[in-house]
């Protein structure tokens, strides 16, 4: 979870590109893009006052239950 917050910090506070963030955090560039897209879709703003668990829940909500 800590990597998500670090990706967001590097993007919004430092202004790095997705490629630079990926190298810095040691995740794939596509993963960085996914985190940034999910953050934009969540309509949250940076800096984010949510805890790590709350941030993860907002960006990765549970899948809807499918009736069997």
mmCIF file as gemmi writes it, N, C-alpha and C atoms, coordinates in Angstrom:
data_model
loop_
_atom_site.group_PDB
_atom_site.id
_atom_site.type_symbol
_atom_site.label_atom_id
_atom_site.label_alt_id
_atom_site.label_comp_id
_atom_site.label_asym_id
_atom_site.label_entity_id
_atom_site.label_seq_id
_atom_site.pdbx_PDB_ins_code
_atom_site.Cartn_x
_atom_site.Cartn_y
_atom_site.Cartn_z
_atom_site.occupancy
_atom_site.B_iso_or_equiv
_atom_site.pdbx_formal_charge
_atom_site.auth_seq_id
_atom_site.auth_asym_id
_atom_site.pdbx_PDB_model_num
ATOM 1 N N . UNK Axp A 1 ? 0.82 -1.194 0 1 0 ? 1 A 1
ATOM 2 C CA . UNK Axp A 1 ? 0 0 0 1 0 ? 1 A 1
ATOM 3 C C . UNK Axp A 1 ? 0.862 1.256 0 1 0 ? 1 A 1
ATOM 4 N N . UNK Axp A 2 ? 1.976 1.178 0.657 1 0 ? 2 A 1
ATOM 5 C CA . UNK Axp A 2 ? 2.852 2.345 0.773 1 0 ? 2 A 1
ATOM 6 C C . UNK Axp A 2 ? 3.286 2.842 -0.601 1 0 ? 2 A 1
ATOM 7 N N . UNK Axp A 3 ? 3.378 1.963 -1.565 1 0 ? 3 A 1
ATOM 8 C CA . UNK Axp A 3 ? 3.809 2.368 -2.901 1 0 ? 3 A 1
ATOM 9 C C . UNK Axp A 3 ? 2.774 3.259 -3.576 1 0 ? 3 A 1
ATOM 10 N N . UNK Axp A 4 ? 1.508 3.037 -3.304 1 0 ? 4 A 1
ATOM 11 C CA . UNK Axp A 4 ? 0.471 3.874 -3.916 1 0 ? 4 A 1
ATOM 12 C C . UNK Axp A 4 ? 0.638 5.319 -3.456 1 0 ? 4 A 1
ATOM 13 N N . UNK Axp A 5 ? 0.794 5.512 -2.171 1 0 ? 5 A 1
ATOM 14 C CA . UNK Axp A 5 ? 0.972 6.864 -1.638 1 0 ? 5 A 1
ATOM 15 C C . UNK Axp A 5 ? 2.256 7.495 -2.196 1 0 ? 5 A 1
ATOM 16 N N . UNK Axp A 6 ? 3.314 6.712 -2.327 1 0 ? 6 A 1
ATOM 17 C CA . UNK Axp A 6 ? 4.573 7.232 -2.859 1 0 ? 6 A 1
ATOM 18 C C . UNK Axp A 6 ? 4.424 7.602 -4.334 1 0 ? 6 A 1
ATOM 19 N N . UNK Axp A 7 ? 3.7 6.812 -5.104 1 0 ? 7 A 1
ATOM 20 C CA . UNK Axp A 7 ? 3.439 7.136 -6.516 1 0 ? 7 A 1
ATOM 21 C C . UNK Axp A 7 ? 2.712 8.473 -6.598 1 0 ? 7 A 1
ATOM 22 N N . UNK Axp A 8 ? 1.691 8.645 -5.786 1 0 ? 8 A 1
ATOM 23 C CA . UNK Axp A 8 ? 0.919 9.888 -5.806 1 0 ? 8 A 1
ATOM 24 C C . UNK Axp A 8 ? 1.777 11.075 -5.37 1 0 ? 8 A 1
ATOM 25 N N . UNK Axp A 9 ? 2.602 10.889 -4.354 1 0 ? 9 A 1
ATOM 26 C CA . UNK Axp A 9 ? 3.474 11.963 -3.88 1 0 ? 9 A 1
ATOM 27 C C . UNK Axp A 9 ? 4.464 12.382 -4.967 1 0 ? 9 A 1
ATOM 28 N N . UNK Axp A 10 ? 5.073 11.404 -5.619 1 0 ? 10 A 1
ATOM 29 C CA . UNK Axp A 10 ? 6.043 11.718 -6.667 1 0 ? 10 A 1
ATOM 30 C C . UNK Axp A 10 ? 5.386 12.425 -7.847 1 0 ? 10 A 1
ATOM 31 N N . UNK Axp A 11 ? 4.161 12.079 -8.134 1 0 ? 11 A 1
ATOM 32 C CA . UNK Axp A 11 ? 3.453 12.722 -9.244 1 0 ? 11 A 1
ATOM 33 C C . UNK Axp A 11 ? 3.065 14.154 -8.905 1 0 ? 11 A 1
ATOM 34 N N . UNK Axp A 12 ? 2.406 14.342 -7.777 1 0 ? 12 A 1
ATOM 35 C CA . UNK Axp A 12 ? 1.812 15.635 -7.479 1 0 ? 12 A 1
ATOM 36 C C . UNK Axp A 12 ? 2.734 16.602 -6.739 1 0 ? 12 A 1
ATOM 37 N N . UNK Axp A 13 ? 3.654 16.114 -5.947 1 0 ? 13 A 1
ATOM 38 C CA . UNK Axp A 13 ? 4.543 17.008 -5.211 1 0 ? 13 A 1
ATOM 39 C C . UNK Axp A 13 ? 5.867 17.231 -5.937 1 0 ? 13 A 1
ATOM 40 N N . UNK Axp A 14 ? 6.389 16.184 -6.561 1 0 ? 14 A 1
ATOM 41 C CA . UNK Axp A 14 ? 7.693 16.285 -7.214 1 0 ? 14 A 1
ATOM 42 C C . UNK Axp A 14 ? 7.533 16.552 -8.711 1 0 ? 14 A 1
ATOM 43 N N . UNK Axp A 15 ? 6.425 16.084 -9.298 1 0 ? 15 A 1
ATOM 44 C CA . UNK Axp A 15 ? 6.173 16.338 -10.717 1 0 ? 15 A 1
ATOM 45 C C . UNK Axp A 15 ? 6.886 15.391 -11.661 1 0 ? 15 A 1
ATOM 46 N N . UNK Axp A 16 ? 7.2 14.185 -11.2 1 0 ? 16 A 1
ATOM 47 C CA . UNK Axp A 16 ? 7.877 13.216 -12.059 1 0 ? 16 A 1
ATOM 48 C C . UNK Axp A 16 ? 6.917 12.612 -13.078 1 0 ? 16 A 1
ATOM 49 N N . UNK Axp A 17 ? 7.487 12.113 -14.158 1 0 ? 17 A 1
ATOM 50 C CA . UNK Axp A 17 ? 6.697 11.409 -15.17 1 0 ? 17 A 1
ATOM 51 C C . UNK Axp A 17 ? 6.411 9.991 -14.687 1 0 ? 17 A 1
ATOM 52 N N . UNK Axp A 18 ? 5.484 9.33 -15.349 1 0 ? 18 A 1
ATOM 53 C CA . UNK Axp A 18 ? 5.136 7.952 -14.982 1 0 ? 18 A 1
ATOM 54 C C . UNK Axp A 18 ? 6.356 7.039 -15.096 1 0 ? 18 A 1
ATOM 55 N N . UNK Axp A 19 ? 7.162 7.239 -16.1 1 0 ? 19 A 1
ATOM 56 C CA . UNK Axp A 19 ? 8.364 6.415 -16.276 1 0 ? 19 A 1
ATOM 57 C C . UNK Axp A 19 ? 9.354 6.648 -15.132 1 0 ? 19 A 1
ATOM 58 N N . UNK Axp A 20 ? 9.566 7.895 -14.759 1 0 ? 20 A 1
ATOM 59 C CA . UNK Axp A 20 ? 10.475 8.2 -13.654 1 0 ? 20 A 1
ATOM 60 C C . UNK Axp A 20 ? 9.956 7.642 -12.329 1 0 ? 20 A 1
ATOM 61 N N . UNK Axp A 21 ? 8.642 7.73 -12.129 1 0 ? 21 A 1
ATOM 62 C CA . UNK Axp A 21 ? 8.03 7.185 -10.909 1 0 ? 21 A 1
ATOM 63 C C . UNK Axp A 21 ? 8.206 5.674 -10.872 1 0 ? 21 A 1
ATOM 64 N N . UNK Axp A 22 ? 7.983 5.013 -11.995 1 0 ? 22 A 1
ATOM 65 C CA . UNK Axp A 22 ? 8.102 3.558 -12.059 1 0 ? 22 A 1
ATOM 66 C C . UNK Axp A 22 ? 9.507 3.108 -11.673 1 0 ? 22 A 1
ATOM 67 N N . UNK Axp A 23 ? 10.516 3.81 -12.158 1 0 ? 23 A 1
ATOM 68 C CA . UNK Axp A 23 ? 11.894 3.467 -11.824 1 0 ? 23 A 1
ATOM 69 C C . UNK Axp A 23 ? 12.153 3.73 -10.345 1 0 ? 23 A 1
ATOM 70 N N . UNK Axp A 24 ? 11.686 4.843 -9.843 1 0 ? 24 A 1
ATOM 71 C CA . UNK Axp A 24 ? 11.93 5.22 -8.453 1 0 ? 24 A 1
ATOM 72 C C . UNK Axp A 24 ? 11.275 4.264 -7.465 1 0 ? 24 A 1
ATOM 73 N N . UNK Axp A 25 ? 10.031 3.861 -7.754 1 0 ? 25 A 1
ATOM 74 C CA . UNK Axp A 25 ? 9.263 3.025 -6.832 1 0 ? 25 A 1
ATOM 75 C C . UNK Axp A 25 ? 9.461 1.534 -7.125 1 0 ? 25 A 1
ATOM 76 N N . UNK Axp A 26 ? 10.074 1.239 -8.261 1 0 ? 26 A 1
ATOM 77 C CA . UNK Axp A 26 ? 10.323 -0.135 -8.694 1 0 ? 26 A 1
ATOM 78 C C . UNK Axp A 26 ? 9.036 -0.918 -8.929 1 0 ? 26 A 1
ATOM 79 N N . UNK Axp A 27 ? 8.137 -0.292 -9.676 1 0 ? 27 A 1
ATOM 80 C CA . UNK Axp A 27 ? 6.931 -0.953 -10.162 1 0 ? 27 A 1
ATOM 81 C C . UNK Axp A 27 ? 6.856 -0.68 -11.661 1 0 ? 27 A 1
ATOM 82 N N . UNK Axp A 28 ? 5.971 -1.38 -12.338 1 0 ? 28 A 1
ATOM 83 C CA . UNK Axp A 28 ? 5.831 -1.186 -13.77 1 0 ? 28 A 1
ATOM 84 C C . UNK Axp A 28 ? 5.185 0.147 -14.104 1 0 ? 28 A 1
ATOM 85 N N . UNK Axp A 29 ? 5.516 0.654 -15.284 1 0 ? 29 A 1
ATOM 86 C CA . UNK Axp A 29 ? 4.924 1.911 -15.745 1 0 ? 29 A 1
ATOM 87 C C . UNK Axp A 29 ? 3.416 1.802 -15.878 1 0 ? 29 A 1
ATOM 88 N N . UNK Axp A 30 ? 2.931 0.64 -16.287 1 0 ? 30 A 1
ATOM 89 C CA . UNK Axp A 30 ? 1.488 0.427 -16.41 1 0 ? 30 A 1
ATOM 90 C C . UNK Axp A 30 ? 0.825 0.485 -15.03 1 0 ? 30 A 1
ATOM 91 N N . UNK Axp A 31 ? 1.498 -0.027 -14.021 1 0 ? 31 A 1
ATOM 92 C CA . UNK Axp A 31 ? 0.977 0.02 -12.652 1 0 ? 31 A 1
ATOM 93 C C . UNK Axp A 31 ? 0.876 1.464 -12.178 1 0 ? 31 A 1
ATOM 94 N N . UNK Axp A 32 ? 1.882 2.259 -12.47 1 0 ? 32 A 1
ATOM 95 C CA . UNK Axp A 32 ? 1.843 3.681 -12.111 1 0 ? 32 A 1
ATOM 96 C C . UNK Axp A 32 ? 0.65 4.346 -12.784 1 0 ? 32 A 1
ATOM 97 N N . UNK Axp A 33 ? 0.469 4.084 -14.068 1 0 ? 33 A 1
ATOM 98 C CA . UNK Axp A 33 ? -0.671 4.641 -14.794 1 0 ? 33 A 1
ATOM 99 C C . UNK Axp A 33 ? -1.998 4.204 -14.211 1 0 ? 33 A 1
ATOM 100 N N . UNK Axp A 34 ? -2.074 2.94 -13.811 1 0 ? 34 A 1
ATOM 101 C CA . UNK Axp A 34 ? -3.301 2.419 -13.206 1 0 ? 34 A 1
ATOM 102 C C . UNK Axp A 34 ? -3.604 3.143 -11.895 1 0 ? 34 A 1
ATOM 103 N N . UNK Axp A 35 ? -2.594 3.312 -11.049 1 0 ? 35 A 1
ATOM 104 C CA . UNK Axp A 35 ? -2.783 4.021 -9.775 1 0 ? 35 A 1
ATOM 105 C C . UNK Axp A 35 ? -3.251 5.454 -10.025 1 0 ? 35 A 1
ATOM 106 N N . UNK Axp A 36 ? -2.634 6.134 -10.974 1 0 ? 36 A 1
ATOM 107 C CA . UNK Axp A 36 ? -2.996 7.519 -11.253 1 0 ? 36 A 1
ATOM 108 C C . UNK Axp A 36 ? -4.402 7.622 -11.843 1 0 ? 36 A 1
ATOM 109 N N . UNK Axp A 37 ? -4.768 6.682 -12.715 1 0 ? 37 A 1
ATOM 110 C CA . UNK Axp A 37 ? -6.125 6.679 -13.28 1 0 ? 37 A 1
ATOM 111 C C . UNK Axp A 37 ? -7.171 6.401 -12.212 1 0 ? 37 A 1
ATOM 112 N N . UNK Axp A 38 ? -6.89 5.45 -11.338 1 0 ? 38 A 1
ATOM 113 C CA . UNK Axp A 38 ? -7.824 5.151 -10.247 1 0 ? 38 A 1
ATOM 114 C C . UNK Axp A 38 ? -7.973 6.346 -9.305 1 0 ? 38 A 1
ATOM 115 N N . UNK Axp A 39 ? -6.862 7.045 -9.046 1 0 ? 39 A 1
ATOM 116 C CA . UNK Axp A 39 ? -6.917 8.219 -8.184 1 0 ? 39 A 1
ATOM 117 C C . UNK Axp A 39 ? -7.772 9.31 -8.831 1 0 ? 39 A 1
ATOM 118 N N . UNK Axp A 40 ? -7.6 9.531 -10.116 1 0 ? 40 A 1
ATOM 119 C CA . UNK Axp A 40 ? -8.398 10.54 -10.824 1 0 ? 40 A 1
ATOM 120 C C . UNK Axp A 40 ? -9.878 10.165 -10.821 1 0 ? 40 A 1
ATOM 121 N N . UNK Axp A 41 ? -10.179 8.898 -11.018 1 0 ? 41 A 1
ATOM 122 C CA . UNK Axp A 41 ? -11.572 8.441 -11.044 1 0 ? 41 A 1
ATOM 123 C C . UNK Axp A 41 ? -12.22 8.525 -9.66 1 0 ? 41 A 1
ATOM 124 N N . UNK Axp A 42 ? -11.411 8.45 -8.617 1 0 ? 42 A 1
ATOM 125 C CA . UNK Axp A 42 ? -11.963 8.492 -7.255 1 0 ? 42 A 1
ATOM 126 C C . UNK Axp A 42 ? -12.374 9.901 -6.85 1 0 ? 42 A 1
ATOM 127 N N . UNK Axp A 43 ? -11.94 10.902 -7.606 1 0 ? 43 A 1
ATOM 128 C CA . UNK Axp A 43 ? -12.236 12.311 -7.346 1 0 ? 43 A 1
ATOM 129 C C . UNK Axp A 43 ? -11.668 12.796 -6.012 1 0 ? 43 A 1
ATOM 130 N N . UNK Axp A 44 ? -10.614 12.132 -5.546 1 0 ? 44 A 1
ATOM 131 C CA . UNK Axp A 44 ? -9.907 12.598 -4.36 1 0 ? 44 A 1
ATOM 132 C C . UNK Axp A 44 ? -8.938 13.691 -4.781 1 0 ? 44 A 1
ATOM 133 N N . UNK Axp A 45 ? -8.467 14.477 -3.826 1 0 ? 45 A 1
ATOM 134 C CA . UNK Axp A 45 ? -7.492 15.513 -4.136 1 0 ? 45 A 1
ATOM 135 C C . UNK Axp A 45 ? -6.21 15.25 -3.35 1 0 ? 45 A 1
ATOM 136 N N . UNK Axp A 46 ? -5.138 15.79 -3.865 1 0 ? 46 A 1
ATOM 137 C CA . UNK Axp A 46 ? -3.843 15.632 -3.199 1 0 ? 46 A 1
ATOM 138 C C . UNK Axp A 46 ? -3.478 16.946 -2.547 1 0 ? 46 A 1
ATOM 139 N N . UNK Axp A 47 ? -3.004 16.99 -1.342 1 0 ? 47 A 1
ATOM 140 C CA . UNK Axp A 47 ? -2.634 15.865 -0.485 1 0 ? 47 A 1
ATOM 141 C C . UNK Axp A 47 ? -3.864 15.182 0.091 1 0 ? 47 A 1
ATOM 142 N N . UNK Axp A 48 ? -3.743 13.916 0.278 1 0 ? 48 A 1
ATOM 143 C CA . UNK Axp A 48 ? -4.85 13.081 0.725 1 0 ? 48 A 1
ATOM 144 C C . UNK Axp A 48 ? -4.71 12.802 2.222 1 0 ? 48 A 1
ATOM 145 N N . UNK Axp A 49 ? -5.744 13.113 2.974 1 0 ? 49 A 1
ATOM 146 C CA . UNK Axp A 49 ? -5.684 12.936 4.425 1 0 ? 49 A 1
ATOM 147 C C . UNK Axp A 49 ? -6.164 11.557 4.875 1 0 ? 49 A 1
ATOM 148 N N . UNK Axp A 50 ? -6.506 10.699 3.928 1 0 ? 50 A 1
ATOM 149 C CA . UNK Axp A 50 ? -6.966 9.353 4.268 1 0 ? 50 A 1
ATOM 150 C C . UNK Axp A 50 ? -5.812 8.492 4.756 1 0 ? 50 A 1
ATOM 151 N N . UNK Axp A 51 ? -6.126 7.506 5.572 1 0 ? 51 A 1
ATOM 152 C CA . UNK Axp A 51 ? -5.109 6.535 5.982 1 0 ? 51 A 1
ATOM 153 C C . UNK Axp A 51 ? -4.772 5.656 4.777 1 0 ? 51 A 1
ATOM 154 N N . UNK Axp A 52 ? -3.712 4.887 4.897 1 0 ? 52 A 1
ATOM 155 C CA . UNK Axp A 52 ? -3.322 3.993 3.802 1 0 ? 52 A 1
ATOM 156 C C . UNK Axp A 52 ? -4.444 3.006 3.48 1 0 ? 52 A 1
ATOM 157 N N . UNK Axp A 53 ? -5.077 2.459 4.516 1 0 ? 53 A 1
ATOM 158 C CA . UNK Axp A 53 ? -6.154 1.489 4.302 1 0 ? 53 A 1
ATOM 159 C C . UNK Axp A 53 ? -7.356 2.147 3.624 1 0 ? 53 A 1
ATOM 160 N N . UNK Axp A 54 ? -7.709 3.355 4.041 1 0 ? 54 A 1
ATOM 161 C CA . UNK Axp A 54 ? -8.844 4.059 3.432 1 0 ? 54 A 1
ATOM 162 C C . UNK Axp A 54 ? -8.541 4.423 1.983 1 0 ? 54 A 1
ATOM 163 N N . UNK Axp A 55 ? -7.315 4.848 1.716 1 0 ? 55 A 1
ATOM 164 C CA . UNK Axp A 55 ? -6.919 5.183 0.354 1 0 ? 55 A 1
ATOM 165 C C . UNK Axp A 55 ? -7 3.956 -0.544 1 0 ? 55 A 1
ATOM 166 N N . UNK Axp A 56 ? -6.5 2.839 -0.049 1 0 ? 56 A 1
ATOM 167 C CA . UNK Axp A 56 ? -6.563 1.596 -0.825 1 0 ? 56 A 1
ATOM 168 C C . UNK Axp A 56 ? -8.007 1.195 -1.097 1 0 ? 56 A 1
ATOM 169 N N . UNK Axp A 57 ? -8.875 1.359 -0.106 1 0 ? 57 A 1
ATOM 170 C CA . UNK Axp A 57 ? -10.288 0.997 -0.277 1 0 ? 57 A 1
ATOM 171 C C . UNK Axp A 57 ? -10.964 1.896 -1.316 1 0 ? 57 A 1
ATOM 172 N N . UNK Axp A 58 ? -10.601 3.18 -1.346 1 0 ? 58 A 1
ATOM 173 C CA . UNK Axp A 58 ? -11.179 4.102 -2.334 1 0 ? 58 A 1
ATOM 174 C C . UNK Axp A 58 ? -10.695 3.785 -3.746 1 0 ? 58 A 1
ATOM 175 N N . UNK Axp A 59 ? -9.413 3.426 -3.869 1 0 ? 59 A 1
ATOM 176 C CA . UNK Axp A 59 ? -8.865 3.167 -5.192 1 0 ? 59 A 1
ATOM 177 C C . UNK Axp A 59 ? -9.173 1.758 -5.694 1 0 ? 59 A 1
ATOM 178 N N . UNK Axp A 60 ? -9.308 0.815 -4.776 1 0 ? 60 A 1
ATOM 179 C CA . UNK Axp A 60 ? -9.573 -0.576 -5.131 1 0 ? 60 A 1
ATOM 180 C C . UNK Axp A 60 ? -10.795 -1.072 -4.366 1 0 ? 60 A 1
ATOM 181 N N . UNK Axp A 61 ? -11.999 -0.595 -4.741 1 0 ? 61 A 1
ATOM 182 C CA . UNK Axp A 61 ? -13.203 -1.025 -4.017 1 0 ? 61 A 1
ATOM 183 C C . UNK Axp A 61 ? -13.448 -2.512 -4.252 1 0 ? 61 A 1
ATOM 184 N N . UNK Axp A 62 ? -14.116 -3.163 -3.302 1 0 ? 62 A 1
ATOM 185 C CA . UNK Axp A 62 ? -14.406 -4.588 -3.476 1 0 ? 62 A 1
ATOM 186 C C . UNK Axp A 62 ? -15.322 -4.809 -4.684 1 0 ? 62 A 1
ATOM 187 N N . UNK Axp A 63 ? -15.127 -5.928 -5.317 1 0 ? 63 A 1
ATOM 188 C CA . UNK Axp A 63 ? -15.97 -6.266 -6.469 1 0 ? 63 A 1
ATOM 189 C C . UNK Axp A 63 ? -17.412 -6.475 -6.01 1 0 ? 63 A 1
ATOM 190 N N . UNK Axp A 64 ? -18.38 -6.054 -6.8 1 0 ? 64 A 1
ATOM 191 C CA . UNK Axp A 64 ? -19.77 -6.254 -6.41 1 0 ? 64 A 1
ATOM 192 C C . UNK Axp A 64 ? -20.106 -7.743 -6.34 1 0 ? 64 A 1
ATOM 193 N N . UNK Axp A 65 ? -20.939 -8.075 -5.39 1 0 ? 65 A 1
ATOM 194 C CA . UNK Axp A 65 ? -21.341 -9.466 -5.222 1 0 ? 65 A 1
ATOM 195 C C . UNK Axp A 65 ? -22.251 -9.888 -6.376 1 0 ? 65 A 1
ATOM 196 N N . UNK Axp A 66 ? -21.956 -11.023 -6.955 1 0 ? 66 A 1
ATOM 197 C CA . UNK Axp A 66 ? -22.741 -11.547 -8.056 1 0 ? 66 A 1
ATOM 198 C C . UNK Axp A 66 ? -23.606 -12.669 -7.517 1 0 ? 66 A 1
ATOM 199 N N . UNK Axp A 67 ? -24.925 -12.55 -7.655 1 0 ? 67 A 1
ATOM 200 C CA . UNK Axp A 67 ? -25.79 -13.637 -7.151 1 0 ? 67 A 1
ATOM 201 C C . UNK Axp A 67 ? -25.545 -14.93 -7.92 1 0 ? 67 A 1
ATOM 202 N N . UNK Axp A 68 ? -25.522 -16.012 -7.212 1 0 ? 68 A 1
ATOM 203 C CA . UNK Axp A 68 ? -25.259 -17.291 -7.869 1 0 ? 68 A 1
ATOM 204 C C . UNK Axp A 68 ? -26.522 -18.013 -8.249 1 0 ? 68 A 1
